[in-house]
Amino acid sequence: MNDTVPPAGTPPAERRAMFGTVLVANRGEIACRILTTLARLDIRSVAVFSDADRGARHVALADTAVRIGPAAPQASYLDIDAIIAAAKQTGAEAIHPGYGFLSENAALARACETAGIVFVGPSVSALGVMGDKIRSKNHVAGYGVPVIPGISEPGLSDEELVAAAAGVGYPLLIKPSAGGGGKGMQLVNAPGELASGLVAARRVAASAFADDTLLLERFVTAPRHIEVQVLADRYGAIIHLGERECSLQRRHQKVIEEAPSPLLDAETRARIGDAACRVARSVDYTGAGTVEFLVSDAAPSEFFFMEMNTRLQVEHPVTELVTGIDLVEWQLRVAAGQPLVLRQEDVRLDGHAVEARVYAENPERGFLPTAGTVLLLDEPAGEGVRIDSSLVQGLEIGSHYDPMLSKIVAWGESRAQALARLDGALADTVVLGLHTNLEYLRGLVADPEVAAGRLDTGLIDRRLPTIRFRAIDHGLLASAAVYLHSERWAAPDEAAGRGVTWPGRVWTAPSGWRMAEPRPSRYSLAVSATETVDVLVQGTADAAFVSVGAARPGSASESATTHAVSLVPVAGAESRFSIAVDGVATVWSIVGNGRELWLGADGFVALLTVRTRSERLAEHLAANARADRPGSPEVRSPMPGTVVAVQVADGDVVEAGQTLLTVEAMKMEHRLTASVSGVVSIHLRPGELVKLDQIVATIANQNPEHQGGQP
C-alpha cells in the first residue's frame, strides 16, 4: 500500500495507509468516474471488461484491464468468481463495485472476505438487511423511522399478494424485494390490473436480481422522492451530506436530480437527515450510502422510509458539487480504515446543482432503448458544468447493458442559474450515431413547473404530452439533401489521377448543369421504415434550389415544397455546417457513412437513410400491396434486443392486439402485438437477437379473396 496524503486538516494520529491497487468491478460512466478519483489519489487502477466492452473508455482509462467474459452480464459483470480472479491476478487490495451489477451483493462481499480483499462498501450484515426491501422496512420501523403502509413479508405467492392487496388499498406499487433502480416496479390502479402486474414484476425481478420476491406498498399521491446522502466510518461516526430531490422520474427511473431539494425547509432538512443517520446506525453502516424517503407534496413535513441503497448513487455528483466532498475518495478512505474527519457542523450546502441522465433511447418511440455506434461526439464544457461520461467516438452501444450513457451536471449560485447552465450544456451536447433523450431533457428543464420547483414523481407523465419535439420536416430534408449534394460535389474526380483539371468537372459533377436545361439531382431519404421522401436539388451547395416532394399519396409529406438553401461549413468545427433554408440558418452537426445520415442541433437528432432507385421501386410496390389492408401485416421490432418470450406458434390464428412475442433490451421488456387478425408466421425463439425495425412476424389475412399467397 502507498501512504496517500489525507485531506488538509487531518490530525497526524488519523493518518492511515491507502490502497496501492483497486479493481473497479463495473463499466460505463461510473467506472470512468471512479477511475478518475483513483488517478488523482495515485492509486493503481484495474478495470474489468466483457467482450462487448473491449474498446470501452473505462478500459483505456485504467492502468490495467482484465477480460472477465462474454457480453452477457451474467457471464461477466455479474460473475463473482471472475471478478475475484481478476483482483487476485492483478494484486488488487480492494474492489470498488460502483452501482448496479454486484454493488449491493452480499455474496461478493463475502467472497472478498474469503479472498482477503477489501470490499469498498458496508458489511455483509448491513447488505443483508438493507438489500431486502421487506426486511429493511420492518427493521427501520423498529427504530422509530416512519414507513409506507403495505405488505412486506417474504415468500408470499401471487395468490397471497392478491388477497393482501385489498388491505393495502389502491393505487399500489408492486416492488421486487431485491435490487433497486425502479426495475420491475409496477403501478396498479385497480384490482383487475394486479395479476398481470405480478407476473411482469416477478419475471423482471428474477432476471435482474435472481430473486422474484415481491412486496406491495400504498402509492402515495403526489409523492416527492427525496433521498439523504450519509457517510459513516468504522468507528461509529455518521454524518449526512444533505438531501437530493429525485422526483422527476419515468417508469420509476430517475431522469433529473438536484441538490438541495426546493421543497424542504431547514427544520425538515435536519429531521430527515437525522432519520437517515438513524437508519445507517441501526445496521452499523460504513462507507457512503443513501436513505430514500417519500415526501408528500401536500405535507412536506412528513416523510416515509422507502429503502436504503448501500452503495454510491447515480446522482451523487450533485451532492459533491454543493458540498465540495469527493464521495468516492471517502469511500476508499473509510474502506482503508481511515476515520471521518468531517463533523456534521462542518457540512455546508453551497449553491445548487442539477443533473440530467443521458440515455440511449428514442422519446418519439415511447422511450424504447436504442443502439448504434457513436459516429460524432461533442461534450460540453464551461463554468459550473461537469460531465460524467463513458462516451468516446467510435464506441459501439449495444443492447446488453443499462441505456445510460452519461450524466450532465450543472452548478450555480442559485437554482435558476443551475437550470440555465444545464440547459445550455444539453444544447451543446452532440451524440450522433444513435438516438438519445437530449431533446426531451431540454423540454423538461424548460417546463414551468420544473422551473418553479413544483415537482412530484408523476409530473413527467402529466407534462410529457405538452413537450414539443422537433419533427423531420421539409426544411430538414432540404438541408440533408443539400449536404449530400455538397459531399458529392466535393468528392475527388475519378479522372483526377489522369490529370483532368477543373473544367472536366463540369461533365462529371452532379451540379445539374448540362447543355440544355439543368437537370436536378434526386435524393431519396427514408424518414422511417415505411416512408421515403424524394428531394430534388439544382445548383451548388452555396446556392441551391430544392424541391421536397411526397413519398406516396396520403403520406405526411404529400404536398411538395420548394426552398432556397445554402450550406457553409463552420470554421474550426469539424462536421458542423450552417445551413440556411429560405433565409433561416441552423447550425447542424452532420455525419454519414454513405447509407445513413445523422443530423443534430440543439439536442435534436434525426436519422435519414439514403434509398437507392431499386429500393424506392420495391418500397412503392410493397406500399401498393398493403393499400387495401386495415393494418400492416408485418410486425417489426421497435428496438434492438433479445427475444425473451414467444407467446404464439407459427401458423396460429391471432387477433388484432394479441401479444406475439416479448423483446428485452437494456433491462426493459416490450410486448409486440398483432396489428391485424389472421394467421401468424413467426420463426423466432427465446434468446435470439433482433434489430431495430426487423420484421419479426407476418400475418396473412384469412379473408378468402386474399388466400392466394402470403401478402
Sequence and secondary structure as in RCSB ss.txt:
>XXXX:A:sequence
MNDTVPPAGTPPAERRAMFGTVLVANRGEIACRILTTLARLDIRSVAVFSDADRGARHVALADTAVRIGPAAPQA
SYLDIDAIIAAAKQTGAEAIHPGYGFLSENAALARACETAGIVFVGPSVSALGVMGDKIRSKNHVAGYGVPVIPG
ISEPGLSDEELVAAAAGVGYPLLIKPSAGGGGKGMQLVNAPGELASGLVAARRVAASAFADDTLLLERFVTAPRH
IEVQVLADRYGAIIHLGERECSLQRRHQKVIEEAPSPLLDAETRARIGDAACRVARSVDYTGAGTVEFLVSDAAP
SEFFFMEMNTRLQVEHPVTELVTGIDLVEWQLRVAAGQPLVLRQEDVRLDGHAVEARVYAENPERGFLPTAGTVL
LLDEPAGEGVRIDSSLVQGLEIGSHYDPMLSKIVAWGESRAQALARLDGALADTVVLGLHTNLEYLRGLVADPEV
AAGRLDTGLIDRRLPTIRFRAIDHGLLASAAVYLHSERWAAPDEAAGRGVTWPGRVWTAPSGWRMAEPRPSRYSL
AVSATETVDVLVQGTADAAFVSVGAARPGSASESATTHAVSLVPVAGAESRFSIAVDGVATVWSIVGNGRELWLG
ADGFVALLTVRTRSERLAEHLAANARADRPGSPEVRSPMPGTVVAVQVADGDVVEAGQTLLTVEAMKMEHRLTAS
VSGVVSIHLRPGELVKLDQIVATIANQNPEHQGGQP
>XXXX:A:secstr
       TT  GGG     SEEEE   HHHHHHHHHHHHHTT EEEEEEEGGGTT HHHHHSSEEEEEE SSGGG
TTT HHHHHHHHHHHT SEEE  SSTTTT HHHHHHHHHHT EESS  HHHHHHHTSHHHHHHHHHTTT  B SE
E  TT  HHHHHHHHHHH SSEEEEESS  TTTT EEE SGGGHHHHHHHHHHHHHHHHS   EEEEE  SSEEE
EEEEEEE TTS EEEEEEEEEEEEETTEEEEEEES SS  HHHHHHHHHHHHHHHHHTT  EEEEEEEEEETTEE
EEEEEEEEE S  TTHHHHHHHH   HHHHHHHHHTT      GGG    SEEEEEEEESEEGGGTTEE  EE  
EEE    TTEEEEE   TT EE SSS  EEEEEEEEESSHHHHHHHHHHHHHH EEESS  SHHHHHHHHT HHH
HHT   TTHHHHHGGG       HHHHHHHHHHHHHHHHHS  TTGGGT  GGGHHHHS S   SSS   EEEEE
ESSSS EEEEEEEEETTEEEEEE  SSTTSTT S EEEEEEEEE TT TTEEEEEETTEEEEEEEEE SSEEEEE
ETTEEEEEEEE HHHHHHHHHHHHHHTT SS SEEE SS EEEEEE S TT EE TT EEEEEEETTEEEEEE S
S EEEE    TT EE TT EEEEEE  SGGGTTS  
